[in-house]
Amino acid sequence: MTDATPGRTRPQVPLVAGEELRTALGALIGIAPAEIEDDANLIQLGLESLQMMRLATKWRRAGLTATFGDLAASPTYAAWNELIVRTLKEQERDTAG
């Protein structure tokens, strides 16, 4: 994803879980992954609403059923990780069966 400013890019946050998600969120926010505690509010850590909207859109396209409102209602690594893990398990089950 590219920024509107020429020559600038934003880190991508794919539909990943666990420490990969923490690392991707850290890159997006601009902090070390270790600074993202499970129940820390990602907005208070620096995640902007526009970034969250883009994540919701990207993750919906990847099969996540959560909306921007769902992400905004519980903006923590733990909550988002749970949503993503559940979605990945459902996708795995759907492709296996």
C-alpha positions in Angstrom: 0.0 0.0 0.0 1.4 3.3 -0.9 1.0 6.6 0.9 -0.4 9.6 -1.0 2.9 11.3 -0.6 5.2 10.2 -3.5 8.1 8.1 -2.4 6.5 7.0 0.9 5.1 3.6 1.6 3.1 2.2 4.5 3.9 -1.2 6.1 1.5 -3.9 5.0 -0.4 -5.9 7.7 -1.4 -9.2 6.2 -4.0 -11.5 7.7 -1.5 -13.1 10.1 -1.8 -14.1 13.8 0.4 -14.4 16.8 3.8 -12.7 16.9 3.6 -12.0 13.2 0.5 -9.9 13.8 2.3 -8.1 16.7 5.3 -7.4 14.5 3.2 -6.2 11.7 1.2 -3.9 14.0 4.4 -2.5 15.5 5.7 -1.7 12.0 2.4 0.0 11.1 2.3 2.1 14.3 6.1 2.7 14.3 6.9 1.0 17.6 8.8 -2.1 18.7 6.5 -5.2 18.8 7.5 -5.7 22.4 5.8 -2.5 23.3 2.4 -3.9 22.2 1.1 -5.7 25.3 -1.9 -8.1 24.7 -4.5 -5.7 26.1 -2.9 -2.4 25.3 -5.1 0.0 23.3 -3.7 0.2 19.8 -5.2 3.6 19.3 -3.4 5.0 22.4 -0.2 3.4 21.1 -0.5 5.5 17.9 -2.8 3.6 15.5 -4.8 6.1 13.5 -8.5 5.6 12.5 -7.6 5.7 8.8 -5.1 2.9 9.3 -7.7 0.9 11.1 -10.2 1.5 8.3 -7.6 0.3 5.8 -6.9 -2.8 7.9 -10.6 -3.6 8.1 -11.0 -3.4 4.4 -7.8 -5.4 3.6 -8.7 -8.1 6.2 -12.3 -8.3 5.0 -11.0 -9.0 1.5 -8.9 -11.8 3.0 -12.0 -13.3 4.6 -12.1 -11.7 8.1 -15.7 -11.0 8.9 -15.0 -8.2 11.4 -15.8 -4.6 10.4 -14.2 -1.3 11.2 -16.7 -1.0 14.0 -15.6 -4.4 15.5 -11.9 -3.4 15.4 -12.6 0.0 16.9 -14.8 -1.4 19.6 -11.9 -3.5 20.9 -8.7 -2.1 19.6 -6.3 -4.5 21.3 -3.8 -7.0 19.9 -5.5 -9.8 21.9 -9.0 -9.1 20.5 -7.7 -8.7 17.0 -5.6 -11.8 17.2 -8.6 -13.8 18.5 -10.7 -12.6 15.5 -7.9 -13.5 13.0 -7.2 -16.9 14.6 -10.9 -17.8 14.4 -11.1 -16.7 10.8 -8.0 -18.6 9.8 -9.3 -21.8 11.5 -12.6 -21.4 9.6 -10.8 -20.9 6.3 -8.7 -23.9 7.0 -11.8 -26.0 7.8 -13.6 -24.8 4.7 -10.7 -25.7 2.4 -10.2 -29.1 4.1 -13.8 -30.1 3.9 
